[in-house]
Amino acid sequence: MVAPVTPRDVGRRLAPYAFPLAASLVLGALAVRGILERAGRPALPLDDAFIHLQYARRLAEGHFFSYMPGEGYTTGATSLLWPLALAPLHLLGLRGLSFVWATWLLGTLAHAALAVEAGRLARRLAGRAAGVGATLMCLGFGAFAWFAWSGMETIPFAWMLLRTARVSAAYCEPDPRAPAPGRRHAIEVAAFGLLTPLVRPEGAVASALAVAALASRPSGEGKPRRLVALVPAMGPLVVPLLHLVIAGHAASSTTMVKWLPANPAYDRAGVITFVQSNLRLLWQSVLDGGEWSAVFVPENFLVPTILGVGALVFRAHRERLPWHGAFVLALVLATALPCTYLSFLWNRVRYVWPFYGAHFVLLACLAREIGGLARRFGKTQAPVTPIVLGLFTGALVTKLPWTLSDLATSARAIDHQQVTLGFWARENLPRDARIGVNDTGAIAYVSERRTFDVVGLTTEGESRYWTFGAGSRFEHYEKLSAERRPTHFIVYPQWMACPPVLGEELHRETVVDQSILGGPTMIAHEARWDLLGTGALPRVATPEGALADEIDVSDLESEETHGYARLGASDQDNVAVMAEAPRGEEEDTPPAEIADGGRMRRSLDRFSTNLAQGRAAALVLRVSADTDVELVVRAGGIEVGSARIPAGPWVERVVMIPPDRVWARTELEVTPREGGVFHAFHYWLYQ
């Protein structure tokens, strides 16, 4: 029989939160005051935070993870639990920008709770002083403060990671001063292991810790009930299964865009190279207070972190707490997980910080060991451990003024650019407008207009084309029905990188005193669709015969049908070009504006064609080059002709393929004769 919970029990459980919550309230008051002073109203420093607000509002309105009215379920919500936690506060009456206060409230509570969990882990491993020090380091850490009042799920997720690690370790290695772990403890471990991946997918780490704990020891009256470990094991599967059942595919659009192993634009070699580069940046810069993290992390902070790993291992061995040491170390190592993301450094390196609470446990262990060495070899009675912890905390706290200033400046930037553009759209665009956006949060939330997410996070089906580049997006837009295409765009033109679809400029907002935006100027355009299809056929070279086949470079479906070898081409090399019609051999064709997608800097194009076997064919090439180049055409590995391409805009050239080199499935190659590169846009074959 479970004993009833008394008010005294509740008070005892809440007592450890009193000081951290008071400190978080003070810090939160400073953060919010700075934002209100700079922005003039509730504001958030990341556009992604408004994505959560939009999903939460739609949930409160009765629509399950539908981003836009009239549209169904989307897979763009990185976090399932964060919008679900915010939605009830919308039902209580928080609307518009007032809804930002809901994120600040929950962020404050999570900030305090995270500090408590870090302190509890450190105390078990290294004593009371270490526990107090870990708590203070969390409270004084700029990244935790920045993200606690950013509107993001970062700090609630960080708390759940540490909480899972602590309760899982305590389940394996109970505190002798506490009651023996029983069914209630097992349920808590299983629940956190199940729920943490629903806050962010990296929460699979917490699931693994919970599974290991529950599978390692018997539970409930001494009988092994290891099947309960299946509960947290299901955690990482919940969201993919939900996507599969409702959307028809397990991978979320965010996964496809941001996670390198799932990004279709990168081959295995490209993924490995990218991850290795990210790991170097993490090691040499982010964890060491370099340019990407200087606003949060003291310079050369990696040194005590590395020493802290040794101190953690020693403390875990000395206290006979191997599970505690292993679980803390697992979270520290998981700091490298974001290195598998394409956008590893964006948004103040936000993917790294949820794992950073475990780093403060390392530093607390290190301070304890330094104090022990001082007593043993220095014969000193000075409180060395508290002094070292004070130095670590002080170094972190010195960053707080810069951090809070940057938070307010970043919130002002998002408000004065994207939020302002959202209000402009609500006041100036018709109710049935559909706005193409590359930052889909604030504009969608504030404008109350339908959006078309060109990145594909919140518009199903678009992420694949974003990952490959602007040329593939342009070719894809040619196939979209008119009702699905945007009527307007509000974008950073350099990010959109698709000038053929950007029409008349309607409005712009420029913010220069910032470092968080995708660019200083975001522009509202009318959408332009008159150039779609203008590059579908040759404009100059018109050989005899009928069109037998077409390879539309950058059109993903056409490339895949013809086995086009992308050969590790990058998204930056996949472009949409708007120019005069290609020059012919006679150079006297009247100019006409056309647009086409293509791939730049090609040293080889290889593809297969569908032709009538044994009949001569004419290959039309739409290509360009930066320097004069001769392109060689091979059919089945044998040279059949060549074409000289002058430096400059695109041209169209014809190369004849003799009948003895034409089969039903003919493999063609186009390559410069003496090295160099060219730019490919289109190939046609006539017979």
Buried (B, 14 or more C-beta within 10 A) or exposed (E): EEEEEEEEEEEEEEEBBEBBBEBBBEBBEBBBEBBBEBBEEBBBBBBBBBBBBBBBBBBBEEBEBBBBEEBEBBBBBBBBBBBBBBBEBBEEEBEEBEBBEBBBBBBBBBBBBBBBBBBBBBBBBBBEBBBBBBBBBBBBBBBBBBBBBBBBBBBBBBBBBBBBBBBBBBBBBBEEEEEEBEEEBBEBBBBBBBBBBBBBBBBBBBBBBBBBBBBEBEBEEEEEEEEBBEBBBBBBBBBBEBBBEBBEBBBBBBBBBBBBEBBEBBBEEBBEBBBEEBBEBBBEBBBBBBEBBBBBBBEEBBEBBEBBBEBBBBBBEBBEBBBBBBBBBBBBEBBBBBBBBBEBBBBBBBBBBBBBBBBBBBBBBBBBBBBBEBBEEEEEEEEBBBEBBBEBBEBBBEBBEEBBEBBBBBBBBBBBBBBBBBBBBBEEBEEEBBBBBBBBBBBBBBBEBBBBBBBBBBBBBBBBBBBBBBBBBBBBBBEBEEEEBBBBBBBBBEBBBBBBBBBEEBBBBEBEEBEBBBBBBBBBBEBBBEBBEBBBEBBBBBBEEEEBBBBBBBBBEBBEBBEBBBEEBBBEBBBBBBBBBBBBEEEEBEEEEBBBBBBBBBEEBBBBBBBEEEEBBBBBBBBBBEEEBBBBBBBBEEEBBBBEBEEEBBBBBBBEBEEEBBBEEBBBBBBBEEEBBBBBBBBBBBB
